[in-house]
Amino acid sequence: MAGPNILTIGVALVLVCLVSAGQENEIDKGQPVGGDIHGGVQMGISDPKCDDGQNNIMIDYSKNAMRRVCRCMDPDFKNKVNNRRKNFNKLQVQFRGQRKKQARNGPSTDKPEPPAIEECEPHTQAPLHKCLHEKIKYDSVLPTSGAHRPLWPKFGEYVYLPPQRWIHSLEHGAIVFLYSPCADDTQVNELRTIAHHCLNKHIITPYENLPQGYLFAVLSWGCKLLLPSFDKGKIKDFMIRKALQAPESDVEKEGQYEYGLLHGMELDEYEVTGDPVCPTEPKSTPPPPEDSATQRGQCMMMGDAAKDAKPLSRPTGDKGRDRRPQRGKERNKQRKEKLGRNKDDRKQRFLEDMAKAKQKRGDKKRYRKERRN
């Protein structure tokens, strides 16, 4: 009877090891262990204690990012940047000083345009929903998956929309179109046209952290296409292959978040998995572009609000999270009282130590004098 019992125990241990290894692999890939992939926070539910799309939303808006975006909405500044970009090669030769003549007669100094880049993550990050009392940071300047806010944005064009919002749109199968704030207006209008032609599930927003040399980026869930200039063929091909290929592409409802929205799609239903992308007939017509002065005014208001942004306080719960800061302050106060860390005690101890040292030196002098005598 001992043999079968030992065999049974061995098989059980092997099964336990396999299950543990599977959970470790699941954790390594960034996937939460358990059935809820969103970390216990439901999507699409407006909650003032978590995310209602109105209060404390500026925690996701960086004041430096808003400043870089807003200044390019000034036509004079944008023209200056575009002229500098067009004349870059001439300026490069002009400011070489003594090497100017060699640069002209030698090899060409023209800086080639960087190639288009398409990248996909080997393992997408877990689509966790995080409330506004938690800051969300990403490993990449162009994230295509990961944690985001519970309320997803309405589809359309924005003055500015942070990644903490449009990543939720990517999870629903949308395509996000990013362009440099100082990109040429003609190319940006062409980007709007192809977005409305191909897919209703889209987000268009300026983005300040595009890699150097790239003016446009097209994102899907887990993948991105970087372009130095507008390329209709590559954008269409990317959308046909990558749009509506996300964990929740079958969600056809409109979002609730609309802060900074310029032009919304305002449809009752949107595309789901299997629907055609970039058909012959355009799906919608792009609205006329917003006046630059009006758009810059809205951007400046958003930038001013971002300066005073404060994180939402943690909700009161049974686990006592709201009492942790208070307990920490009490412990620090007790520690300071115990060690005598206040200013008066430090000064008093310093004076006492100096008096003891002086007395000790005096005792040594008297001792040496007595020995001599």
Sequence and secondary structure as in RCSB ss.txt:
>XXXX:A:sequence
MAGPNILTIGVALVLVCLVSAGQENEIDKGQPVGGDIHGGVQMGISDPKCDDGQNNIMIDYSKNAMRRVCRCMDP
DFKNKVNNRRKNFNKLQVQFRGQRKKQARNGPSTDKPEPPAIEECEPHTQAPLHKCLHEKIKYDSVLPTSGAHRP
LWPKFGEYVYLPPQRWIHSLEHGAIVFLYSPCADDTQVNELRTIAHHCLNKHIITPYENLPQGYLFAVLSWGCKL
LLPSFDKGKIKDFMIRKALQAPESDVEKEGQYEYGLLHGMELDEYEVTGDPVCPTEPKSTPPPPEDSATQRGQCM
MMGDAAKDAKPLSRPTGDKGRDRRPQRGKERNKQRKEKLGRNKDDRKQRFLEDMAKAKQKRGDKKRYRKERRN
>XXXX:A:secstr
 HHHHHHHHHHHHHHHHHHHHHHHHHHHTT  SSS TTTT  TT  BTTTB SSSSGGGG  HHHHHHHHHTTSH
HHHHHHHHHHHTHHHHHHHTTGGGHHHHHHSS         EEEE SS     B  TTS    SSSS  SS B S
S B SEEES   HHHHHHHHHTT EEEEE TTS HHHHHHHHHHHHHH SSEEEEE TT  TT  EEEEETTEEE
EESS  HHHHHHHHHHHTT STTTT  S  SB TTEEEE   S    TT  SS SS S        HHHHHHHHH
HHHHHHHT         TT GGGHHHHHHHHHHHHHHHHT SHHHHHHHHHHHHHHHHHHHHHHHHHHHHHH 
